Structure formats: structure tokens, C-alpha cells
Amino acid sequence: MTSALPTLGERAREAARVVATLPAAARDEALLLAADALHRRCDEVLDANARDLERAALADTPAAIVDRLRLTADRVAAMAAGLTTVAGLADPVGEVVRGWRRPNGLDIRQVRVPLGVVGIIYEGRPNVTSDAAGLCLKSGNAALLRGSSTAITSNQAIAGVLRDAYVKAGVPADALVLVDDTSRESAVEFMRLDGCIDVLIPRGGRSLIDAVRENATVPYIIDGDGNCHVYVDAAADLDMAVAIVVNGKTSRPSVCNATESLVVHAAIADRFLPMLVPALDGVELRGDARARAAVGGAMTAADADDFSTEYLDLVLSVAVVDDLDAAIAHIARHGSGHTEAVVTTDLRVAERFSAEVDAAAVVINASTRFTDGEEYGFGAEIGISTQKLHARGPMGLRELTTTKYVVTGTGQVR
């Protein structure tokens, strides 16, 4: 049987050529109409999501995955609000990054332009369908989306709502193309749509990221896993540290910016950990020998893999270290380059931590949960890059553009 993917890719490619030339007002109108349509058709989206949840229950899907899959009226409203926010952001397309005149009279400008077709392959989070499509359209791109079988009915409903709104605004419906085939074979083929996809962004767990690294032949940006640490320094405000760790671990444990690992300075471990344990009621703590000694039976022994694991659940690894150097070394050994936080009142510690820890985001005296495009003021993000090229950290509108040089002369020849 002939695959439909090349045809879908070409449809997105054709739409991208149109979207790139649309005025900002037309793209913004489409986003606002899409937000309004999500509000009006919320019940339709929730009905579709309920069917996905029923299948997930029959398959004994883990609770963390079900949490990412589940939509509520509030979550649909948040998706709509995200589109409205994105519509109100400054248009990056056409922005002059820099410009200068050469001695020979040539005027040179570096200008932001869309990437083209942004392919996004993602797991069971239907809100990604709306967030990704909105950011792609605002930045002048077409979105080619391939979600998981877990959320396919929800994704189809959301994509249908958005495509209808696009058409009403005079935007090609194929500015958003959703792949219905959720087989493993289609995933690999999607990663190899050379000539159709300009950049691929995976959003999911380690197995998806590994699959992209193994199979992709198109350029990609890794939205990596988040083994996010909090280091509680000897000079920390311990009440503040408790609040930060509790928020980072429990506010939404199934997301990539949740705190997964705690590192505590030995000088305050015997005071801090007994304060923290009662506040983390319901969280399984897995610690090294010194952490366990500070709290007795409230913590199980961590094994060799625990300190490098992104749990996405109510589980936290705990290590006690001798000093800042040991904390930085622990994070370098076990971290995933997503978000690392320090709690301290010592400015020198904060400065060393932010300078020496290699991560997309370093947080001082705040929760890891703030690594988020909306929290950074970008509007809904398309992902959080843990690589260094061409984007790092929350990927907003500017990260969905590239640049071209426009050179204007008056007849110069070389």
C-alpha cells in the first residue's frame, strides 16, 4: 500500500509557501478565530478526548501518561488562551536582525524568515496540537504534526477545529496537516521526509528521542528529557528550599520541568531533610546513604540508575554532597541539560552555579517549573530544546525562524 505521508508533506510544503507571504494581520485573525472556535466547540473536543481516555483505561496506561492525555474544560480554555496570547505577540517575520553598509555602497540586512515546514512528532499530549500549530502559523510556517495513537481522536478533533478557523481567515487549511497514521512505520517515514520537512521537533520521552537520533534524515531540534535538579546550598533559606522542592516535584510531576533530583549540602542535610520529608507526603524518596541517615526509614535506597532517571511521577532522588564542587559534578554526571536550580543566599555560590552548570536553563531561588515558554513571556512554546544549535531552552516564535541576507546594490560588480 502506498504511503500517504509524501502527499501530506507536499500539501504542507505548498501551504508553507503561501503562509510565508501572508500579512501578519491575516495570521493573527486565523489564530483569534481558532481560539474562539475552541471555546465554542469545547464539548466536541472533550468528547473526542473521552474516547482516548477510555482506550487508555482499557490498556492500563500509566497515570502519568493519562494525566498528559486528559483534557478538561479548563485545559481547552488554556489552549484557546495560548492562541490568543500568541496572536498578540510581535511578529518575528521580516524583523531586521542587523544591517550595515559596505564601503562599496552595498546595503546588507539580515532578516528573519520562516523555517518552512515544521514537523512535530509527539506523544500523548493533545494540547501540543494547538500550541504547535499556533506558534508555527504566527511565525509564518506550516505545521506537519504526527501525534501518538493514544491521543489520535483528540488530535483529530483539535486539528479539525483549527483548520476550519484558518479557512475562514483566508489561510490555507494545510497550514496545519495532521498525520492520521500512528504506526511505528509511519513514525520512521515521517522522520525521513526529506524535501518536505525543514526541521523536525520531537516532543516526548527518551524512546522517542532515541528513535529520532537513530532514524531522522531531516534536521531536528531535540526537545529532550528533563532530569531537573535542585541543589540546596549550605547558605540556603531552608523554608524557601522546602517550598521550591515541593512545588517542583508535586505541582505537576508528569512534565519535563518537574524536579526529579535533589542535591543537599552536607552541612544542612540533618536539618533540611527532616523538614522536607513531611512536606513531600505521597512522594517516594530514593536516597544515598547520607540522605537516608538524615531521615531514617522515610527514604529507600537509591540504585545506580535513580540519579539519572526522569521519573515523571511522584518519585524524587536525593543525594547529599560535601560542597558546591561536588554538587556541580553530580549534576554534570546525571543531568539531562534541561533545568538546574540552586537555593542559596550566597551570591558567590549563585554566580558559580549559573556559570558552571551546563543546562538550557539555570534557576536561582525559584522552582524548576518556571522553564516554560509562557512563563518566560513567549506565549505557548513549541518545546524546550536541550541541545545547543540552533535553539536552546523554551522555543518561542524567534526559534521558529531562520534568517536570510538581503543585499541591495546600485550596480556594483566584483
N, C-alpha and C positions, 0 to 999 in steps of 0.2 A: 504494500500500500504506500502510495506517495505521501510524503510528509507535507503538512500544511505550513510548517514553520517558515520556509523560504518565502512563501507568498505573504504570510503575515509580516515578516521582516521587511519585504519590499513595500507593503502598504504603509508601514510606519516610516520608511525612508521617504516615500513620496509625500506623506503628511509633513515630515520634518522640513522639507524644502519650503512648504507653504508657511508653516508656523514661524520659521526663522525670519520671514519678511513681514509678518503681521505687526501692526502697530501695538504698542503696549496697551492701549485702551481696549482693543479687541480681546487680548488675552485676559485682561483684568475682568472684563464683562463676563467672559466664559467662566472664570473662577467664581465670581459672585453668583451667577446663575446656578452653578454646580452646588455651591453652599446652600442656596435656597432650596434646591431640589432635594438635597439630602435631608433637610428638615421636613419637607413635605412628604417625602417617600420613606421616612424613617421606618414605618411599620413593615414596608416591603423588604427593607434591608434586614431588619430584625427577624422576620420570618425566614429569610434565607439562612441567616446565621443560626437560627434554632435547628435547622436541618443538619447543619455542620456539627453542631453540638451533640445532637442525637447520635450521629455516626461516631463521634469521638467517644461518647459514653459506652457505646456497644464495643468499641475497640479497646476499652480500658486505658484510654490515653492519660498520661501523667498529668497531675494537677497543674503543674507549671505551664504545660503546653495548652491546656484548656483555658487557663487564665489569659494567655495571649490571644487565643482564638475568640473568646467571648466578647460580643458586643452588647452594649446596653444603650438605652436612650441617651444617657449622658455621654457615652463614648462616641456615638454617632454625632451628637451635638458638638463634641470636641473636634471631630473630623471636619465638620462644617465650619467651625470657628477657625480651624487651621487654614482652610482655603480662603476665608475672608481676610485673615491676617496676611497671608502671602500676597493676596491681591493688592493690599495696601503698602507693600514694601516697594522700595525703589527698584526700578527696572535695571538689571545689570547689563542688558544687551545694548551695545553701542557706547558704553562708557569708555572714555579715553583714559587708559591707564597712565600713559605718559606720552609726551610729544616733544619734538625738537626740530630745529632747522640746521642742516649741514652747511658747511662753508660754501658748497657749490649751489646752494639755494634749494635743495630738496627738502620738502617738509615730510617728516616721518611721524606717524602716530601709531601707537599700539592700542588696539580697540578690542573690547570684549565681544565675543560672538558665541552663539550656541555650540554645544558639542555635536548636536545632530540627533541621533537615536540613542537614547539611554536605555539599555537593557537592565532590568532589575529582576533577579531571581530570589525568591524569599519564601520563608516558611509560614507557619500558621498565624499570621498577624494581618487580618483583613484591613486594618487601618492603614497599612502600608500602601494599599491600592490607591487610596485617596491622597495620602500625603505625597507619595512619589509622583503621581500624575499631576498634582497641583504644582509642585516645585518644578517639574520638567516643563510644563506649559509656561509658567511665569518666566523661566529662563530661556524660552524660545526653542525648546526641544520637544521631540516626540518621545513618548514613554512606551516601551515594549515590555510588558510585565508577564512574568511567569511565576505564579504562586504555587502553593502546595495543594495536594489532594484534600488535605484536612480542611482547608478554607475555601475550596473552589466555588461552592454555591454562594457564599458571602461575597467573594471577589467578583463573581459574575454580576451579582445584583448591584454592587457599588460601581463597577465599570459601566454598566448599562445606564445608571443614573447620570454619571458624569458625561458619557458620550452624548446622551440626549441634550444635556445642557450646552455642550460645546457647539452642537449644530445650531442651536437657537442663537448663539452669539456669532455665527459665521465662521467658526473654527472647524477644521476637518475633524470628523468623529475619530479618524485614525490617528489623531494626536495622542490617543490612548488606545493601544491594542493589547488585549489580554489573551494569552495563550491558554486554551482550554485543556490541552493535553498535558496531564501532570505525571506522565510516566517517567521513569528514570532515563529511558532512551531519549525522550524529548528534552530533558534537562541537559544532557550532554550535547545534543544537537544545538540547543539554544546557546550554549557557551561557545559554539563554533560557527556562529552566523557571521562569518567574515563578509564584509561588504554591506552588511545591514546594520549591525550594532557598532557604534563608535566607542562606547565604553560600557562595561558590564559592572554592575554593583550587586554583589551577593549580600543578602541580609538573613542571617541565620546562624546556626551553631557550627561547631568545629567540623562536623562531617560535610556540611555544605561548603565551607571554606576550603577544606582539603580537596573536595571534588572540583572546585573552580581552579585551584592551583594545578591539579593534575590534568584537567581536560580543556580548559579555556584556550582558544587561539585568538580571541579578541582581547584588546586591552581591558584591564579590570582594576577596580579600586576595592581593596579588602575592607569590608565592614566587619572587623574581627571580633573575637570573643572578648569578654571583659572580666578578667580576674583582677578586680579592683581592690586595692589595699587601703587601709587606714593605718598610719603609724602614729601612735600616741607617745609623744616625747616625754622625757623626764620633766620638762617645763610646761606640760600641758595643764590647762584648766580642766580638771577631771570631770566636773559636771558637764561642761561643754563637750568633752570627748564622749561621754555616755550618750548624750543626745545625738551627736553626729553618727556614732556607730549604729545606734538603734534605728535612726532614720535610713541610713544607707543600706542596712540589712533587711528591714521589715516593711518599709513603705510600699515597695513592690519588688519582691525578690526575684521575679522571673525576667527582669530586664537586664540589659548588658551593663548599665551603670550602677547596678546594685553592688554594695560592698560584699566581697566574698572572703577576704582575708584581713585579719587584724594582726598588727605587729606592735608590741608593747615594750617600752624601755624597762629594763630590769629594776631600775631604781624606784619605779612606781607600780610595778606589777602587783605586789601584795596588797596595795591599797585600791588600785583601779579595778582589777578583775572581780573582786568581791562586790564592788559597786555595780559592775556591768551585768553580771550574770542574772540577777533578779529582773533587770530591765529587759533582758532578752528572753523572757518566758516564752517557751514554744520553739526556740531556736536550738538546734543541735550544735553543740560546740565540740570541735575536734582540735585538741591542743598538743603541743610538745610537752616534754617532762616538766619544765619550769612553769608553764602555764597551768598544767594540771595540779602542781603542788600548791599554787596560789589559791585554788578553789576546791580542792579535794575531789569529791565524786561528782561534781557538777559538769565534768568535761570528760569526753572519751579520748583515747589516744589517737593522734593523727598518724596516718601511714605515709609512705613515701610520696604518694600522689596527691594527698589532700591539699598541700600548699600551692599546687599548680592547677587546681580544679575550679572551673566556673560552675558553681552548683546550680544557679538559677532556682534556688529553693531555700528554705529556712535552715540553712547549714552554714556555719562560719568556721574557718580555720583560724587558729590562734597560735602565735609564736612570741616568745619573749627573747629579746636581744640585749646585748650589753651596751650598745651605744648607737649613735646615728650612722656610723660607718656600716655596722652590721645590718641595720635596718635597710639602708640603701642597697647593700649587697643581696639581702633576702629578696627585695622587690625585683632587682635586676635578674635574679635567678628564676623567680617564679611568676613574675608579672607578664601580662599579655600586651602591654603598651597602650592600654586604654586610658584609665584614670587612676591616679595615685594621690592620696590625701595625707596631709600631716596636720596634727593638732599640737600646737606649741605656742607659748608666749615669748619664746626666744627668737628674736629677729634673725640672728645668725643661723639658727637651725632652719628656719623657714627659707632663707636665701640659699643655703646649701642644698636643701631638699629640692627646691624648684630648679636649681641649676644642674644638679647631678642626676636626678631621676629622669630616665628616658621614657616619656609617655606622651600620648596625644594631648592629655590634659593633666595638669598638676593643680591640686586644690589645697589651699591653706585655710584651716579653721572653718571648713564647711563640708557638707555631705558630698560624696561622690555622685549622688543622684542629680547634681546640677549640670553634669556633662550631657547637654541636650540642646538641640538647635533652638527650640522655643525659649528655653531658659536663657540662652545666650542672646536672644533677641533676633534670631534669624528667621523666625516663623517655623513651620513644620520642617524638620530636616529629612534628608533622604537616607541618612545613615551616619555612622561615626567611623571614620577611617582610622585604622591603626597602623597604616603604612605611611611613608614619608613623601611619596610622589603619586599624583600631583596635588592631592589634598590630604590633610591630616586633621583629625578631630571632627566635630559636627559639620556635616556637609550641607550648606545652605545654597542660596542662589549663585553666588560667585563661584562656588566649587563645581557648579554645573555648567560653567562656561570655559572656553579657552580664549586665546587671543589671536588676532591676525595683525600684521603690519600693513598699513595703508601708506604708500609712498606717493607723493604728489610733486610733480616737477613742472618745468616750463620749457621742456625740450632738451633737457640735459642728456648727454650720452657719455659713456665711459670709454 
